[in-house]
Amino acid sequence: MGVEGIGARVVRKEDKRFITGKGRYVDDIKLTGMTHAYFIRSPHAHAKVKKIDSSAALKMPGVVAVLTGQQLVDDKVGNLICGWAITSKDGSPMKMGAWPAMAPETVRFVGQAIAVVIAESKNLARDAAEAVVVDYEELPAVADMHAAIKPGAPQLHPEAPGNQVYDWVIGDEGAVNAAFSKAANVVKLDVTNNRLAPNAMEPRAAIADYDTAEEHFTLYTTSQNPHVARLVLSAFYNIAPEHKLRVIAPDVGGGFGSKIFIYPEEMVALWASKKVGRPVKWTGDRTEAFLTDAHGRDHITHAEMAFDANNKIIGLKVKTYANFGAYMSLFSSSVPTYLYATLLSGQYNIPAIHAEVIGVYTNTTPVDAYRGAGRPEASYLIERLMETAARQLNVDPAQLRRTNFITQFPHQTPVIMAYDTGDFNASLDAAMKAIDYAGFPARKAKAKADGKLRGIGVSCYIEACGIAPSKAVGSLGAGVGLWESAEVRVNPVGTIEILTGSHSHGQGHETTFCQLVAERLGVPISQVSIVHGDTDKVQFGMGTYGSRSAAVGLTAILKAMEKMESKAKKIAAHALEASEADIVIENGEFKVTGTDKAIALPMVALAAYTAHNLPDGMEPGLKESAFYDPTNFTFPAGAYICELEVDPGTGKTSFVNFVAADDFGRLINPMIVEGQVHGGLVQGIGQALLEHAIYDANGQPVTASFMDYAMPRADDVPSFNLSHTTTLCPGNPLGIKGCGEAGAIGASAAVINAITDAIGKNNLEMPATPDRVWRTIHAA
Amino acid sequence: MYQTTYHRASSVDEAASLFAKGSESKFLAGGQTLLPVMKQRLAGPSDVIDLGRIKELQGVELSGDTLTIKAATTYYDIMTNADVKQAIPAIAYLTSVLGDPAVRYRGTIGGSIANNDPAADFPAALLALGATVKTNKRSIAADDFFQGLFTTALEDGEIITAVSFPVPAKAGYEKMRHPASRFALTGVFVAQAKSGEVRVAATGASQTGVMRVGAIEAALKANWSPSAIDSVSISANGLLADIHGTAEYRANLIKVMAQRAVAAAR
């Protein structure tokens, strides 16, 4: 590793502009003649839209247009799509109701758009929106999943009787029943995985600019995957053909999954720009973010785990209800199925697993992938079960895990996934050593003397990342392939541009991707730039989510680099009159090994572009591209242990220590990896202790601002103690597994296991607020 | 935000006269409640009269056994004031756990008590210490000033100029912070006057706003110690209940916070 190569703690190149306020986000962009959109949204969870009277609004100052859902229908603009087809156990396809970008007829959640005002300023648009009179006929609403599937419940979509989207199963039910019939012990657990609001720092925003002469659209938007946005907008919505639509996702202030999806507002801005013949800007505010950004999680699960007399797990059965909200968002269907139930084996050798997942419509904001997407729900369930089992079987929780760890790889689980490598004992060893697990009983006794309840909780998570092998996900119903693309351009003067289909919205790609180039060529990262987020600049790519950008995106760059290097070596060999096989690349030079003959990269590049003296038959130029499709998922795994104290008087939790021992394979920039883990852990702790998106029985959101929705703050979390154990991923040449979601996947179970250990009660739902913990302590 | 007319007053008299001229005027102190409410279009005053730059409303004075905090003094200036720290350290502590640094740099004692949010910290201090609210028209005892949720004895256009606190023998404040807003989920201010009188006030707990807690006052008058409160029973009737705290939990917090406030009192 050089000072800026793989493994170096290089300071982030992009931070200069972020820290000095020079980042360029969608809302920073101002176009000539730009108008502003303000959406009129339903205040009701379920209602018929009887009449929209915009006559007064149209007469107000600065109003350009008031557009409604009916006009979308008239213009044959398509409904929003769900891109992953799931088949129910009876063989029927999932049952989906239509989701128009603005509702012409029926609204099904508070905040659903029904019309948009376009005006000369945002304030004028908002003034006019207040003058639009909407006549609603309220309908009965249902927000609770269990209530929604009861007979007689209000029905959301005629296409989905009983509000059921699908009833999907995985695994061998017969084998599971056989295992349970001979079980020595059965452990049962009911858990709720609380609904979360993502809350990226930058709200969603869009500017649509229609060029009437070229009949061409440009959309600036807060997207994690601008090419996918262009593909979906073109293929399904009848607004713009792909070659007439440029999507630009400039600096994006966090996504966490919520900016993967195509939302109504971006679509409407695009369509409206053509309608009014001027650029249209929409920037969501925080309330709109709470109401309309896809939420995460929201599962209710009953699970049972069967053990033999030696405390070996012999079977697992799971039944989960997943709340989808009022409509099926872009990848929502896959989250509680193929991203959840396929991870139910955890780190354990479980011979038989069966899971049933029932997807449910309710009058709430749509739910989709949020940092971890299905895997936090699986990991939380399994790790709560293991802790519960240890208590019931009266064995040490760490030892029960060791008894059941998978130790031979590759390992085929009964739920599709084939784990390629790992060393679960190594990460648990590292975590136990870091927290002095053996010394815990003494610390607990001392805390008790001080009037505090101290607990320790273990969570051994595994996830499937590097999403994903295209053929595999295609066979499971995905509507897209999940490869990645890259292009390496060596400019005539030897500087390098990397064009990547990955998108950075906080991950630090502009640094880590350069580190690969520095590693291979020995050039400083200042000579390398990363180009991403613009469909006119970058070849088609799939974007960033599922901890895929290093494992898949960087591997695509490596493949393109290898092609470029191969050509450059030929040019160097020709110039140096040496054999190509003797050329090595060191410190930015192509050298003839064992000699002092060398030619610098800029001279090779210049030779490639002047083309005065290239090997016979070689094309000029030094630019190569590659597509990389992974052969398998990657399987980051690790052990988290949390030690905390509960104040019995108030139920308040205080962290004593939190250790995380992760196996991410090879690390490109350990500092950035640590940042990713810190952020993930905070989100996991936020879910465990603070965050909950709540609706009342009528579907009114109770937590639509930071006054009610508790986001974690710096003083809510401890200083983390991180370490890494390493097994290289055999599935990609760099041995990378991915690190973006691990913290959010593993942390919440460690926290709840620790609190339940501290208070000596096993049943405690998230978020474990002081009130809830206090009531649990004092419950009979 | 709706359109409004902003005025920066240079004296209390000017502020009062500007207020009278507007059709629907509002005073602006630190703006920690009014401005967010205006941004959400939940309030649309015709005129906003800024009191924040009026010199006579700034500062702290300690005179004998009376600590006077002028109305537009920010929480930060109160928290760091030597006289406050020496005379009534519980008030300095209260400001240190009020909101976050941004709130403490902008928010003022006058703004807080004029708004009388049922979960604000300062009303508990005023009530427990038996403070007096000075306005441009009169003096109002804290007991008479707070009149329920977001309601005070202030008349339309009346301006708080200062709050004067009798320096107690001992006082303490403890609060359980609301996990989202950082207001008081429940906070309790305990004070033992130099006369020996004990007053205890709880904020964030009652459906009718800040309140005295008579049962705890009686227990502490007999025996000023945390354990004196052990046997006190607080009813959950009439207490606030929301997603962050049931009424029973708040009843428990009144006791626990009172005990901790007594332990911390000095």
Interface residues (C-beta under 8 A of the other chain):
Chain A: N123 R126 T287 G649 T650 G651 K652 L689 L690 H692 I694 V702 T703 F706 M707 D708 Y709 A710 M711 D716 T769 P770 D771 W774 R775
Chain B: M1 Q40 R41 M176 P179 A180 S181 L185 I243 H244 G245 T246 E248 Y249 N252 L253 V256 Q259
